[in-house]
């Protein structure tokens, strides 16, 4: 960096006249040297970081873990100094077997021994009263009997993600919006992150001080179209900070969009969107576990469970139970069971400089693959508007791509033979091998073993559209036993004898219920308050959830698909049961690995719009936004897909234009109901509800704040197909997502992010030099 600075000074202090050829050549030479110096600095930083990590990991393995004692639920007066976490403790350690891909969770004693935790020094008392500052304490209402009298500790909400003041966002009339001053442009859904960090308000999770709010917090954090439904005072919130659990008193505010809790010390400790709430449960009498009244009875409680399986606890004073707790419970229940037509997205009226609804144009995307509306000579696929009125299949998009020799009249018979009328259609076409990836649902075989001549012709023509192969692979994502069991329900799988030159394989990927239970177990393990939950117990508990194993199975199936299409030049037909859960997982990941366009920000947005939104993934049903409260149909299928993308980013950090923040923002908005992009279950229902005309697109926010989601390590992407390692040794827990609500395991200020920050600074410097060079060339 010093060399870059010196070169810049030499450019400024040159003796040549401005614009001379000598100066231009000298500046070009200095620019080349600056780029080489930057690359060398980054290389040295990464090598030093790897060496330090190896040494630290080795020291952990040499030192046996000390037994840790559970932390007290409330702070106690003691002569021992309190401990304060000063760095990230949840780093991965390379050890044998399971520990090679799971994060190590050391005990508190071990952390102090390894100098990761340091005791907080007590201030020395002053001997002279004249040296002591006069402190006037703010008068607070008295705590109820039995409540722990502990100081309020909150987490700061920085004005923006980089700590700089938030810009005022202009409204439609050109004036600044008060709500945009607080939330920037109100882009992400609030969620419980470290119990006081608000993602929806541009928070910085590394902050540790309190957030000052006005006397009326609802006015401070209001969005355009947000209305207050209920305010309740004297509520207690179970607050976790630095491993300690305390109860904070404050106000509970419910709007038509979110649930807010502000402490008496004017700090925002909770902000969750109503769309992210799964269940609300009332507990009272002897079932409470913390606060007690004068008679020794436990206080009355409400537990709010989120759809990411986190739990928020609120306690209410006994004399207020007949009114406040009942009002909170009934308000949350009524607002949490609204149909998608009444979600906050239809009331939210923010303005953005980019129109996200223009991101995906189906005709344009198929033309990028080489398939146009006006067939070219030799074109083996064609576009059809047979589903324009959604009468052919109400969960498919209006534009479909089928083999050239299949007529629209035949599509009706083919659709009637497939479950939910989801007939085989093209997803992606390899530009070199001409091998295709097509998708559909299971055939309606039944116990009578029914056949369809039109369906068999469709499969035959999909094979014929690939001149480089004589076989077709049918990939069934389900376990074989599940596929056979569906025969009794009138469905099943292909009778391979009826489809010449086709091969059928099963890939043992669990259904929505298996994935929901798996993520629930993982959330319980990752959110445990027990600090003795470490070592082998921690590793075996993570393994028992099965989440990482499910990720590995999906990635393994995708590897087989891209091996067929890219290396063996064989076309692949993918389906599961209905073709809207496991199928888009496999097709999306396959396309992303073989097509570098889908690894850019715009390309990834197109991929989600095409494979998930367009082809009818049931977002409303899987996220619980259908208004029917069918909890048995909820499942983290989309979250699991994002976790797979994260695994790819870890193995290929320079191949993706976007970062982890981009993925987490999409997941948050999937549950927030702030934008219309991921509402409803099909393109038809979105069109009927006027989503495009009445709501904002999620991509409007993201593309208006593009620098926040850019990966500085991205180098344009390789044209070659990426082949990740799917061994369990390479599959890891997504720390920033699963641990983001735990302040003691904060992963925000990691060495990886420090390296990315340094790289951004170098890139900014190089850009300024290039602009200066262009200015001199114009003279």
Secondary structure as the mmCIF struct_conf table of DSSP 4:
data_model
#
loop_
_struct_conf.conf_type_id
_struct_conf.id
_struct_conf.beg_label_comp_id
_struct_conf.beg_label_asym_id
_struct_conf.beg_label_seq_id
_struct_conf.end_label_comp_id
_struct_conf.end_label_asym_id
_struct_conf.end_label_seq_id
HELX_RH_AL_P HELX_RH_AL_P1 UNK A 2 UNK A 12
TURN_TY1_P TURN_TY1_P1 UNK A 13 UNK A 13
BEND BEND1 UNK A 15 UNK A 16
HELX_LH_PP_P HELX_LH_PP_P1 UNK A 17 UNK A 17
TURN_TY1_P TURN_TY1_P2 UNK A 18 UNK A 19
HELX_RH_AL_P HELX_RH_AL_P2 UNK A 21 UNK A 62
BEND BEND2 UNK A 63 UNK A 63
HELX_LH_PP_P HELX_LH_PP_P2 UNK A 64 UNK A 67
HELX_LH_PP_P HELX_LH_PP_P3 UNK A 69 UNK A 72
BEND BEND3 UNK A 73 UNK A 74
BEND BEND4 UNK A 79 UNK A 80
HELX_LH_PP_P HELX_LH_PP_P4 UNK A 81 UNK A 82
STRN STRN1 UNK A 83 UNK A 85
BEND BEND5 UNK A 87 UNK A 87
STRN STRN2 UNK A 92 UNK A 92
BEND BEND6 UNK A 96 UNK A 96
HELX_RH_3T_P HELX_RH_3T_P1 UNK A 97 UNK A 100
TURN_TY1_P TURN_TY1_P3 UNK A 101 UNK A 101
BEND BEND7 UNK A 102 UNK A 102
STRN STRN3 UNK A 103 UNK A 103
HELX_RH_AL_P HELX_RH_AL_P3 UNK A 108 UNK A 113
TURN_TY1_P TURN_TY1_P4 UNK A 114 UNK A 115
BEND BEND8 UNK A 116 UNK A 116
STRN STRN4 UNK A 117 UNK A 119
HELX_LH_PP_P HELX_LH_PP_P5 UNK A 120 UNK A 126
BEND BEND9 UNK A 127 UNK A 127
HELX_RH_3T_P HELX_RH_3T_P2 UNK A 129 UNK A 131
BEND BEND10 UNK A 132 UNK A 132
HELX_LH_PP_P HELX_LH_PP_P6 UNK A 133 UNK A 134
HELX_LH_PP_P HELX_LH_PP_P7 UNK A 137 UNK A 139
HELX_LH_PP_P HELX_LH_PP_P8 UNK A 141 UNK A 144
TURN_TY1_P TURN_TY1_P5 UNK A 145 UNK A 146
BEND BEND11 UNK A 159 UNK A 160
TURN_TY1_P TURN_TY1_P6 UNK A 161 UNK A 162
BEND BEND12 UNK A 163 UNK A 164
HELX_LH_PP_P HELX_LH_PP_P9 UNK A 165 UNK A 169
STRN STRN5 UNK A 170 UNK A 170
TURN_TY1_P TURN_TY1_P7 UNK A 172 UNK A 173
BEND BEND13 UNK A 174 UNK A 175
STRN STRN6 UNK A 176 UNK A 176
HELX_LH_PP_P HELX_LH_PP_P10 UNK A 177 UNK A 177
HELX_RH_AL_P HELX_RH_AL_P4 UNK A 178 UNK A 183
TURN_TY1_P TURN_TY1_P8 UNK A 184 UNK A 186
BEND BEND14 UNK A 188 UNK A 188
STRN STRN7 UNK A 193 UNK A 193
TURN_TY1_P TURN_TY1_P9 UNK A 194 UNK A 196
STRN STRN8 UNK A 197 UNK A 197
HELX_RH_3T_P HELX_RH_3T_P3 UNK A 199 UNK A 201
TURN_TY1_P TURN_TY1_P10 UNK A 202 UNK A 202
TURN_TY1_P TURN_TY1_P11 UNK A 205 UNK A 206
BEND BEND15 UNK A 209 UNK A 209
BEND BEND16 UNK A 215 UNK A 215
HELX_RH_AL_P HELX_RH_AL_P5 UNK A 217 UNK A 220
TURN_TY1_P TURN_TY1_P12 UNK A 221 UNK A 221
HELX_LH_PP_P HELX_LH_PP_P11 UNK A 222 UNK A 223
TURN_TY1_P TURN_TY1_P13 UNK A 224 UNK A 225
STRN STRN9 UNK A 228 UNK A 241
TURN_TY1_P TURN_TY1_P14 UNK A 242 UNK A 243
STRN STRN10 UNK A 244 UNK A 255
BEND BEND17 UNK A 256 UNK A 257
STRN STRN11 UNK A 258 UNK A 263
TURN_TY1_P TURN_TY1_P15 UNK A 264 UNK A 265
BEND BEND18 UNK A 266 UNK A 266
STRN STRN12 UNK A 268 UNK A 273
HELX_RH_3T_P HELX_RH_3T_P4 UNK A 274 UNK A 276
STRN STRN13 UNK A 277 UNK A 283
HELX_RH_3T_P HELX_RH_3T_P5 UNK A 285 UNK A 287
BEND BEND19 UNK A 290 UNK A 290
STRN STRN14 UNK A 292 UNK A 292
TURN_TY1_P TURN_TY1_P16 UNK A 294 UNK A 295
BEND BEND20 UNK A 296 UNK A 296
HELX_LH_PP_P HELX_LH_PP_P12 UNK A 297 UNK A 297
STRN STRN15 UNK A 298 UNK A 298
HELX_LH_PP_P HELX_LH_PP_P13 UNK A 299 UNK A 299
STRN STRN16 UNK A 300 UNK A 306
TURN_TY1_P TURN_TY1_P17 UNK A 307 UNK A 308
BEND BEND21 UNK A 309 UNK A 309
STRN STRN17 UNK A 311 UNK A 316
HELX_RH_3T_P HELX_RH_3T_P6 UNK A 318 UNK A 320
HELX_RH_PI_P HELX_RH_PI_P1 UNK A 321 UNK A 325
HELX_RH_AL_P HELX_RH_AL_P6 UNK A 326 UNK A 336
TURN_TY1_P TURN_TY1_P18 UNK A 337 UNK A 337
HELX_RH_3T_P HELX_RH_3T_P7 UNK A 340 UNK A 342
BEND BEND22 UNK A 343 UNK A 343
HELX_RH_3T_P HELX_RH_3T_P8 UNK A 344 UNK A 346
TURN_TY1_P TURN_TY1_P19 UNK A 347 UNK A 347
BEND BEND23 UNK A 353 UNK A 354
HELX_RH_3T_P HELX_RH_3T_P9 UNK A 356 UNK A 358
BEND BEND24 UNK A 359 UNK A 359
HELX_RH_AL_P HELX_RH_AL_P7 UNK A 362 UNK A 368
TURN_TY1_P TURN_TY1_P20 UNK A 369 UNK A 370
BEND BEND25 UNK A 373 UNK A 374
HELX_LH_PP_P HELX_LH_PP_P14 UNK A 375 UNK A 376
TURN_TY1_P TURN_TY1_P21 UNK A 377 UNK A 378
STRN STRN18 UNK A 381 UNK A 384
TURN_TY1_P TURN_TY1_P22 UNK A 386 UNK A 389
BEND BEND26 UNK A 390 UNK A 390
BEND BEND27 UNK A 392 UNK A 392
TURN_TY1_P TURN_TY1_P23 UNK A 394 UNK A 395
BEND BEND28 UNK A 396 UNK A 396
BEND BEND29 UNK A 398 UNK A 398
STRN STRN19 UNK A 400 UNK A 403
TURN_TY1_P TURN_TY1_P24 UNK A 404 UNK A 405
HELX_RH_AL_P HELX_RH_AL_P8 UNK A 408 UNK A 417
STRN STRN20 UNK A 418 UNK A 418
HELX_RH_3T_P HELX_RH_3T_P10 UNK A 419 UNK A 421
STRN STRN21 UNK A 425 UNK A 429
TURN_TY1_P TURN_TY1_P25 UNK A 431 UNK A 433
STRN STRN22 UNK A 436 UNK A 439
STRN STRN23 UNK A 443 UNK A 443
TURN_TY1_P TURN_TY1_P26 UNK A 446 UNK A 449
HELX_RH_AL_P HELX_RH_AL_P9 UNK A 453 UNK A 464
TURN_TY1_P TURN_TY1_P27 UNK A 465 UNK A 465
TURN_TY1_P TURN_TY1_P28 UNK A 467 UNK A 468
BEND BEND30 UNK A 470 UNK A 470
STRN STRN24 UNK A 472 UNK A 476
BEND BEND31 UNK A 478 UNK A 478
HELX_RH_AL_P HELX_RH_AL_P10 UNK A 480 UNK A 485
HELX_RH_3T_P HELX_RH_3T_P11 UNK A 486 UNK A 489
TURN_TY1_P TURN_TY1_P29 UNK A 490 UNK A 490
HELX_RH_3T_P HELX_RH_3T_P12 UNK A 496 UNK A 498
BEND BEND32 UNK A 499 UNK A 499
TURN_TY1_P TURN_TY1_P30 UNK A 500 UNK A 501
STRN STRN25 UNK A 502 UNK A 506
HELX_RH_AL_P HELX_RH_AL_P11 UNK A 512 UNK A 526
TURN_TY1_P TURN_TY1_P31 UNK A 527 UNK A 527
TURN_TY1_P TURN_TY1_P32 UNK A 531 UNK A 532
HELX_RH_AL_P HELX_RH_AL_P12 UNK A 535 UNK A 545
HELX_RH_AL_P HELX_RH_AL_P13 UNK A 547 UNK A 562
HELX_RH_PI_P HELX_RH_PI_P2 UNK A 563 UNK A 567
BEND BEND33 UNK A 568 UNK A 568
STRN STRN26 UNK A 571 UNK A 575
BEND BEND34 UNK A 577 UNK A 581
HELX_RH_AL_P HELX_RH_AL_P14 UNK A 582 UNK A 594
HELX_RH_3T_P HELX_RH_3T_P13 UNK A 596 UNK A 599
BEND BEND35 UNK A 600 UNK A 600
HELX_RH_AL_P HELX_RH_AL_P15 UNK A 601 UNK A 607
HELX_RH_PI_P HELX_RH_PI_P3 UNK A 608 UNK A 614
TURN_TY1_P TURN_TY1_P33 UNK A 615 UNK A 616
HELX_RH_AL_P HELX_RH_AL_P16 UNK A 619 UNK A 623
TURN_TY1_P TURN_TY1_P34 UNK A 624 UNK A 624
BEND BEND36 UNK A 626 UNK A 628
HELX_RH_3T_P HELX_RH_3T_P14 UNK A 631 UNK A 633
HELX_RH_AL_P HELX_RH_AL_P17 UNK A 637 UNK A 651
TURN_TY1_P TURN_TY1_P35 UNK A 653 UNK A 654
BEND BEND37 UNK A 655 UNK A 655
BEND BEND38 UNK A 657 UNK A 657
STRN STRN27 UNK A 658 UNK A 658
HELX_RH_AL_P HELX_RH_AL_P18 UNK A 660 UNK A 672
BEND BEND39 UNK A 675 UNK A 676
TURN_TY1_P TURN_TY1_P36 UNK A 677 UNK A 678
BEND BEND40 UNK A 680 UNK A 682
HELX_RH_AL_P HELX_RH_AL_P19 UNK A 683 UNK A 689
TURN_TY1_P TURN_TY1_P37 UNK A 690 UNK A 690
HELX_RH_AL_P HELX_RH_AL_P20 UNK A 691 UNK A 694
BEND BEND41 UNK A 695 UNK A 695
HELX_RH_AL_P HELX_RH_AL_P21 UNK A 698 UNK A 704
TURN_TY1_P TURN_TY1_P38 UNK A 705 UNK A 705
HELX_RH_3T_P HELX_RH_3T_P15 UNK A 706 UNK A 709
STRN STRN28 UNK A 710 UNK A 710
TURN_TY1_P TURN_TY1_P39 UNK A 712 UNK A 713
BEND BEND42 UNK A 716 UNK A 716
BEND BEND43 UNK A 719 UNK A 720
HELX_LH_PP_P HELX_LH_PP_P15 UNK A 721 UNK A 722
BEND BEND44 UNK A 727 UNK A 727
TURN_TY1_P TURN_TY1_P40 UNK A 728 UNK A 730
HELX_RH_AL_P HELX_RH_AL_P22 UNK A 735 UNK A 738
BEND BEND45 UNK A 739 UNK A 739
TURN_TY1_P TURN_TY1_P41 UNK A 740 UNK A 741
HELX_RH_3T_P HELX_RH_3T_P16 UNK A 743 UNK A 745
TURN_TY1_P TURN_TY1_P42 UNK A 748 UNK A 749
HELX_RH_AL_P HELX_RH_AL_P23 UNK A 751 UNK A 778
#
